[in-house]
C-alpha cells in the first residue's frame, strides 16, 4: 500500500514540478522583472544600500513589541533557505544534471529574486495586527485582504504547515542526524532528544528569541562555510576558470564538454537546475514572507529588496561556492559520472553529502568530513527554527493562538522521529506540499502584480531615482 501511495505521489510531483510548473515559476519571475524594470540589475546599488550596507549603519525606525529588526528578519529567512539543500542539493544537481545544471540554477534565481521581491512587497503592504498587536502577514494576508480569497489563504496555510513538518523539520533533522552519527558514531536517538530539546527551548520564546538566535547563528555558520570553501578554492584556484567554463558550456551544449557522449542533456540540466534553485531559495513558495512580515520595516519596497538579497545570498553565493568546491576538487570527474549515468555503476559513485565531504577532504584532509558535518548541523538547526515559526504562524492563522502549543509538541516529536527514520516518502511529500503551496501563492502575486509595480514606482519617485 505504501509503495502504491509513493508511486501515485511521484506522478503528482511529475506534474507539480514538471516543465509546465517550472515555466510558470520562471514566467512569474520574468513578469515582475520586466514590470519593475529589472530592479536587481538596474538598481543593484540601491538594493545593496538598503540591505547589506544598512547592516553597518544605524537602523532606521523603531521596533515594536512584536516585531524584529530587518537584520534579524533576513537572518531568520536565510536560516530557512540556507539549509542542508545547499550542501546536498547542489551535489545532487551536479551528479544527475552535470555542471550545466548550475547555470540553470543561476537563471532561476535571477528571475526568482523578483518573485521574492513581489511577495515581500505585498506581505508588508497587506499585513495587519491581531488583537494582541502581533502581525498577521505572509501570503495569508495578501490572499485575504488583497484578492479577498480567505479560502485560498487557508489552503496555503495548511500546505505550509505540512511543509514545515516535512521539509522544514523531518528532512532537516534526518540529514543532521545521519551526518553526525556517521562522523562521530552518536546514536540517532540521542541526537533526536538533544536537538528537539534545544529547538523546543528556543521555540517557546517566539519570533523574538528565534530572531536573536538567527542573527547569531546565520552569520557564524555562513562565515565558517566560506572559510572552509575558500581554503579549497585558493588551493585549486587554477581550475576555477575551467569550472565556470564547464557550467556555461554544458548548460547549452553538453556534447562539447564530454567527448561526444550525450547522457547529460540540456533538458535534464535545465530541469534539475531550475528545480534545485527553487527548492533552495524558496522563491515563489511564499514561506519567507511569513517570517519577513514581522520585520520592523514600514516601507514595502525595502522589505522586497531584502527578499532580493536573500535569494542572491542563498543561490548565487552559497550554492555557487559549493558547486565550485566540488568541480575544482578533483573528486568529481564529468566523464566518469556521465558515462555511468543510467547504469548500476552510477549508484556506487559519491553523491549528495558524500560527494561534498570528499570535495572538502581533498584539501582539508580528514577534517573535511568533520567540516561538512558541522556545517550540516548548523544549517539544519537554523532551518528547523525558521520553519518552526512559519508553521506556528500558519496554525495560528487557521485555528487561533491556542493551537500553537499542540503544533509545537508535534513539531518536536517530528524532529525526534526524523532523526531515526528513513525518509524517502517524506522527501517526496515535501516536494508535493511545496508545489501545492506555490500554486495559490503564484496566482495571488500575479493578480496583485500591478500593485507591486505601483509601490516600486512610488518608492523610486520619492528617492528621485
C-alpha positions in Angstrom: 0.0 0.0 0.0 2.8 2.4 0.9 4.5 1.6 -2.4 1.3 2.4 -4.3 0.9 5.7 -2.4 4.5 6.5 -3.2 4.0 5.8 -6.9 0.9 7.9 -7.0 2.7 10.8 -5.2 5.5 10.6 -7.7 3.0 11.1 -10.5 1.6 14.1 -8.8 5.1 15.6 -8.4 5.8 15.0 -12.0 3.0 17.5 -12.7 3.7 19.9 -9.8 7.4 20.1 -10.6 7.3 19.3 -14.3 8.2 21.5 -17.3 4.9 23.4 -17.2 5.2 24.5 -13.5 8.9 25.3 -13.9 7.9 27.5 -16.8 5.3 29.2 -14.6 7.9 29.9 -11.9 10.2 31.4 -14.5 7.4 33.2 -16.2 6.3 34.9 -12.9 9.8 36.0 -12.2 10.1 37.3 -15.7 6.8 39.2 -15.3 8.0 41.0 -12.2 11.4 41.6 -13.6 10.0 43.4 -16.7 7.3 45.3 -14.8 9.7 46.6 -12.2 12.5 47.4 -14.7 14.9 44.5 -13.9 15.5 46.0 -10.5 18.2 43.6 -9.3 20.4 44.6 -12.2 19.5 48.2 -12.9 19.2 49.2 -9.2 21.8 47.0 -7.7 23.5 49.8 -5.8 20.1 50.8 -4.3 19.1 47.3 -3.0 22.6 46.7 -1.7 22.4 50.1 0.1 19.2 49.2 1.8 20.2 45.6 2.7 23.9 44.6 3.1 25.3 48.1 3.6 22.5 49.0 6.0 23.8 46.4 8.4 26.8 48.6 9.1 24.8 51.7 9.8 22.2 52.6 12.5 18.9 51.1 11.7 16.0 53.4 11.0 12.6 53.0 12.6 11.5 51.9 16.0 11.0 48.3 16.7 7.6 47.4 18.1 6.9 44.9 20.8 6.0 42.0 18.4 8.5 42.9 15.6 12.1 42.0 14.9 14.8 44.1 13.2 15.4 43.9 9.4 18.7 42.1 10.1 17.1 39.6 12.4 14.3 39.1 9.8 16.8 38.4 6.9 18.9 36.1 9.2 15.7 34.1 10.0 14.8 34.0 6.4 18.2 32.8 5.4 18.0 30.2 8.2 15.0 28.8 6.4 16.6 28.9 2.9 20.2 28.1 3.6 19.7 24.6 4.7 21.1 21.1 4.0 20.0 21.6 0.4 22.9 23.9 -0.2 25.2 21.0 0.6 23.2 18.0 -0.6 21.0 19.6 -3.3 23.9 21.2 -5.2 25.8 17.9 -5.3 22.7 16.0 -6.4 22.1 18.5 -9.2 25.7 18.1 -10.4 25.7 14.4 -10.4 22.4 13.9 -12.2 22.4 17.0 -14.4 26.0 17.8 -14.9 27.7 21.2 -14.4 25.2 22.8 -16.7 22.5 22.4 -14.0 24.3 25.2 -12.0 23.8 27.6 -14.9 20.1 27.0 -14.9 20.1 27.3 -11.1 21.6 30.8 -11.6 18.9 31.7 -14.1 16.1 30.6 -11.9 17.5 32.5 -9.0 17.9 35.7 -11.1 14.3 35.6 -12.0 13.4 34.3 -8.6 14.8 37.4 -7.0 11.9 39.4 -8.4 9.3 36.8 -7.5 10.5 37.0 -3.9 10.6 40.8 -4.2 6.9 40.9 -5.2 5.9 38.5 -2.4 7.6 40.6 0.2 6.3 43.9 -1.0 2.8 42.5 -0.8 3.5 40.9 2.5 4.3 44.2 4.2 1.6 46.1 2.4 -1.2 43.9 3.5 -0.1 42.7 6.9 -2.3 43.6 9.8 -2.4 43.1 13.6 -4.4 40.8 15.7 -6.0 41.7 19.0 -2.7 41.3 20.8 -0.8 43.6 18.5 1.1 40.8 16.7 1.4 40.9 12.9 -0.6 38.6 10.7 1.3 38.6 7.4 2.7 36.4 4.8 0.7 35.2 1.8 -2.3 34.7 4.0 -2.6 38.5 4.4 -2.5 39.4 0.8 -4.8 36.5 -0.2 -7.3 37.5 2.5 -7.0 41.3 2.2 -5.7 41.8 -1.3 -7.6 39.4 -3.6 -10.3 38.7 -1.0 -9.9 34.9 -1.0 -9.7 33.7 2.5 -10.2 30.1 1.5 -7.1 30.4 -0.6 -5.2 31.7 2.4 -6.4 28.7 4.4 -5.3 26.3 1.7 -1.8 27.9 1.6 -1.5 27.9 5.4 -2.4 24.2 5.5 0.2 23.2 2.9 2.8 25.4 4.7 2.1 23.5 8.0 2.7 20.1 6.3 5.9 21.5 4.6 7.1 22.8 8.0 6.8 19.3 9.4 8.3 17.6 6.4 11.0 19.6 4.5 11.5 22.1 7.3 11.6 19.5 10.1 12.0 15.7 9.5 14.1 16.1 6.3 16.5 18.5 8.0 16.7 16.5 11.3 17.4 13.4 9.3 20.2 15.0 7.4 21.7 16.3 10.6 21.4 13.0 12.5 22.8 11.0 9.5 25.8 13.3 9.2 26.6 13.3 13.0 26.0 9.6 13.5 28.2 8.6 10.6 31.0 11.0 11.5 31.0 10.8 15.3 29.1 7.5 15.9 26.5 9.1 18.0 23.1 7.4 18.4 20.4 9.0 16.3 18.0 8.6 19.2 20.3 10.7 21.5 20.7 13.3 18.7 17.0 13.5 18.3 16.4 14.1 22.0 19.1 16.8 22.2 18.1 18.5 19.0 14.4 18.6 19.9 15.2 19.8 23.4 17.3 22.8 22.2 14.8 23.7 19.4 11.9 23.5 22.0 13.6 25.9 24.4 14.0 28.4 21.6 10.5 28.0 20.1 8.8 28.9 23.3 10.4 32.4 23.1 8.5 33.1 19.9 9.8 35.2 17.0 11.9 37.5 19.3 14.0 34.6 20.5 14.2 32.9 17.1 15.3 36.2 15.6 18.0 36.7 18.2 19.4 33.2 17.8 19.2 33.5 14.0 21.2 36.7 13.9 24.0 34.9 15.9 23.9 31.5 14.1 23.4 32.5 10.5 26.5 34.9 10.1 28.6 32.4 12.1 27.6 29.4 10.0 28.0 31.3 6.8 31.4 32.6 7.8 32.7 29.1 8.8 31.4 27.7 5.5 33.1 30.5 3.5 36.4 29.9 5.2 36.4 26.2 4.5 35.3 26.8 0.9 37.9 29.4 0.2 40.6 27.1 1.5 39.7 24.6 -1.2 39.2 27.3 -3.9 42.5 29.0 -3.2 44.3 25.7 -3.2 42.7 24.8 -6.5 42.4 28.3 -8.0 43.9 27.2 -11.3 40.9 25.0 -12.0 38.2 27.7 -11.3 38.1 29.2 -14.9 37.6 25.7 -16.4 34.9 25.0 -13.8 33.0 28.2 -14.9 33.5 27.2 -18.5 32.0 23.7 -17.9 29.0 25.3 -16.1 28.2 27.7 -19.0 29.1 25.4 -22.0 27.4 22.3 -20.7 24.2 24.3 -20.0 23.6 24.7 -23.7 25.9 22.2 -25.4 26.7 19.1 -23.3 28.5 17.4 -26.1 31.2 20.0 -26.3 32.5 19.0 -22.8 32.0 15.3 -22.6 33.8 13.9 -25.6 30.8 13.2 -27.7 28.9 11.1 -25.1 25.5 12.6 -24.7 24.0 11.3 -21.5 23.8 14.7 -19.8 21.2 16.6 -21.8 20.2 20.2 -21.9 16.7 19.4 -20.8 17.8 17.3 -17.8 20.3 20.0 -16.7 17.6 22.7 -17.1 15.0 20.7 -15.2 17.3 19.9 -12.3 18.9 23.3 -12.1 15.6 25.2 -12.0 14.0 22.7 -9.6 17.0 22.8 -7.2 17.2 26.6 -7.5 13.5 26.9 -6.4 14.0 24.3 -3.7 16.9 26.1 -2.1 15.8 29.7 -2.3 12.0 29.1 -2.0 11.2 31.9 -4.4 7.5 31.6 -5.2 6.6 29.4 -2.3 5.7 32.3 0.0 7.3 30.8 3.1 9.9 33.5 3.6 7.1 36.2 3.5 5.6 34.7 6.7 8.8 35.5 8.5 9.5 38.8 6.9 6.1 40.2 7.7 7.3 40.5 11.3 10.1 42.9 10.3 10.2 46.4 11.8 10.4 47.9 8.3 7.5 50.1 7.2 8.3 50.6 3.5 7.2 47.5 1.5 9.8 48.1 -1.2 12.7 48.0 1.2 11.5 44.6 2.5 11.2 43.5 -1.1 14.9 44.4 -1.5 15.7 42.2 1.4 14.0 39.4 -0.5 16.3 40.0 -3.4 19.3 39.9 -1.1 18.1 36.6 0.4 17.9 34.8 -3.0 21.2 36.3 -4.0 23.0 35.1 -0.9 21.4 31.7 -0.9 21.8 30.7 -4.5 24.1 33.0 -6.4 26.7 32.9 -3.5 26.2 29.8 -1.3 25.2 27.3 -4.0 27.8 28.6 -6.4 30.6 28.2 -3.8 29.5 24.6 -3.1 29.4 23.8 -6.8 32.9 25.3 -7.4 34.4 23.4 -4.5 33.1 20.1 -6.0 34.1 20.9 -9.5 37.7 22.0 -8.7 38.4 19.4 -6.0 39.2 16.6 -8.5 36.7 14.1 -6.9 34.1 14.9 -9.5 35.0 13.7 -13.0 32.5 14.8 -15.6 33.3 12.0 -18.0 33.1 9.3 -15.3 29.7 10.4 -14.0 28.3 11.0 -17.4 29.4 7.5 -18.7 27.9 5.8 -15.6 24.6 7.7 -15.8 21.6 5.3 -16.1 23.8 2.3 -15.2 24.3 0.3 -12.0 27.8 1.8 -11.6 26.2 5.3 -11.0 24.8 4.2 -7.7 28.4 3.4 -6.5 29.7 6.9 -7.2 29.8 9.5 -4.5 26.7 11.7 -4.4 25.0 14.2 -2.1 26.7 14.8 1.2 29.3 12.1 0.5 30.5 13.9 -2.7 30.6 17.2 -0.9 32.6 15.7 2.0 35.0 14.2 -0.4 35.5 17.5 -2.2 36.4 19.3 1.1 38.5 16.4 2.2 40.6 16.7 -1.0 42.2 19.8 0.6 41.3 19.7 4.3 42.2 16.0 4.7 40.3 14.1 7.3 39.0 17.4 8.7 36.8 17.7 5.5 34.3 15.3 6.8 34.1 17.0 10.1 33.7 20.4 8.4 30.8 19.2 6.3 29.1 17.5 9.3 29.4 20.6 11.4 28.1 22.7 8.5 25.1 20.3 8.2 24.4 20.7 11.9 24.3 24.5 11.8 22.4 24.6 8.5 19.8 22.1 9.6 19.4 23.6 13.1 18.8 27.1 11.7 16.3 25.7 9.2 14.4 23.9 11.9 14.0 27.2 13.9 12.8 29.2 10.9 10.3 26.7 9.7 9.0 26.1 13.2 7.9 29.8 13.2 6.4 29.5 9.7 4.3 26.6 10.8 3.3 28.3 14.0 2.0 31.4 12.2 0.0 29.3 9.8 -1.5 27.2 12.6 -2.3 30.4 14.4 -4.0 31.8 11.3 -6.2 28.7 10.8 -7.0 27.7 14.4 -6.1 30.6 16.7 -3.3 31.1 19.3 -4.4 28.2 21.5 -3.4 25.7 18.8 0.2 26.8 18.8 1.1 24.6 21.8 -0.2 21.5 20.1 1.7 22.3 16.9 4.9 22.9 18.9 4.6 19.4 20.5 4.0 17.8 17.2 7.0 19.7 15.7 9.3 18.4 18.4 8.1 14.8 18.0 8.7 15.1 14.3 12.3 16.2 15.0 12.9 13.1 17.1 11.3 10.7 14.5 13.1 12.4 11.7 16.5 11.6 13.3 15.7 7.9 13.3 13.5 7.0 10.3 14.2 6.5 6.6 12.5 9.4 4.9 12.2 8.5 1.3 8.5 9.1 1.3 8.9 12.2 3.4 11.2 13.8 0.8 8.6 13.0 -1.9 5.8 14.6 0.2 7.9 17.6 0.8 8.0 18.3 -2.9 4.3 17.8 -3.1 3.3 20.2 -0.4 5.9 22.8 -1.7 4.2 22.6 -5.1 0.8 22.9 -3.5 1.9 26.0 -1.5 3.3 27.6 -4.7 0.1 27.4 -6.7 -2.1 29.7 -4.7 0.8 32.0 -3.9 1.8 32.5 -7.5 -1.8 33.1 -8.5 -2.2 35.7 -5.8 1.0 37.7 -6.5 0.3 37.8 -10.2 -3.2 39.1 -9.6 -1.7 41.8 -7.4 1.3 42.4 -9.7 0.2 45.9 -10.7 0.3 46.9 -7.0 3.9 45.8 -6.8 4.7 47.9 -9.8 2.9 50.9 -8.4 4.7 50.6 -5.0 8.0 50.3 -6.8 7.4 53.3 -8.9 6.2 55.4 -6.0 9.3 54.4 -3.9 11.8 55.4 -6.6 10.0 58.6 -7.3 10.4 59.6 -3.6 14.1 58.7 -3.9 14.4 60.8 -7.1 15.9 57.8 -9.0 
